[in-house]
Amino acid sequence: MTAAANPLRGESEIVILGTPRILRPSFSALVAAEEELGPLFALVERAGAGELKLGEMVALFWHCLINREGLTRELVGDAVMELGLAGASKPLRSLLAQILQGA
C-alpha cells in the first residue's frame, strides 16, 4: 500500500510506472536540487517566465522524490512525458510554491 501525499507537509504526487510517488521538498532535497540546477529563486523565476527546461523539471522531481527505489531519472522523465506538461504542472506548482512560501 502506498502512502498518499500530505499537502500540509508540502508534498505532492507524480505517477511513475503506474505507482503514485510522493514528492517532498525537504531542505536536503532542495539543497541537492540547487547544487545541480543553480539558485532556486532563479529556477522559480524561469518557471514563472515559461522558461523552465524539461530537464530542470525532471531534476527537481528527482531530488524531491522521497523513495527512488527501483527508479531512474529517465523513468521520471518518461512519467513527465506521459503526463504531458499540463499534467506535470500540478506537482511542479506545488513544489515551486513550497520553495517560495515554505511550510
N, C-alpha and C positions, 0 to 999 in steps of 0.2 A: 504494500500500500504506500502510495506516495503522499507526502505531506503537501498541503496547499500553501501557497504563498500568503504571507501575512502583511497586508498593506500597511498596518500600523508600525511595522519594522522597516518599511520602505521596500519590501520585497515585491517582485512581480514574477510572472512566469513566461517561459517560452517552451513550446513543444518541440522536442528533438527526438527523432525516431519514434514518434507516436507517444512519447512519455513527457508529461509536463515536468519541466526542470525549473527550480527556483533560482532567481537572480536576486542577490542581496548586495547592495552597495556598502559593504563594510569598509572600515578605514583601510585595512590591509589590501582589500581588493582594489580600492580606488588609488592607493599608492602604487600598486603594481601596474594599473592601467595608465597612470600618469607617467611612470617610468618609461613605458612603451610609446605612449601617444603624445606626450608633452603636457603642458599645463591644462588642467581640467576646465578652467574658465574659458580658455581658448577653444576647447572642444565644444563646450556649450554654445559659444558664440558661433562657431562654424555650423553647428546643428541648427541654430536659430536662423541663420542666413541661408539654409538649404545647401550648405557646402560640406556636410559631413560625408566622408567617404564610406563606402560599404565595408571596407576592411577595418575602418575605425569602429564602426558599429559592432562588428563581429568581435573585435578585440575587447571592447568594453563588456559585451555579454560574456565572453570567455573568462575574463578576470572576475566578474561578479557571480558566476555560477558557484553555488555552494557545494555541488557534487559533480565533479568532472569524470567520475569513474566510467570507463567504457567509451569516453568521448574523445574526439579530436577537434581541433579548431575548424577543420574542414567540415565536419558534421554540423557544427554550429552555423557555419556559412550556408550549408545546404538547407538547414532549417529556416534561416532568414530568407533564402530564395523561395522556399516552399510557401512561407507566409506572405511573401511579397513585401515591398517596402511599406505599404499601408498597414499590413498586419504586424510587422515588426516595429512599427512606430509606437504602438501602445506600451510595450515594455521599455522601449527607448525613452519615451517621455517620462515614464515613472522614474527611471534611473537618473535622467537629467534633472528632474525636479528635486530628487534627493540630494544630488550634488549641490544644487543652488540653495535649497531651503534647509537641508538637514532634517533630522527626525524631530 
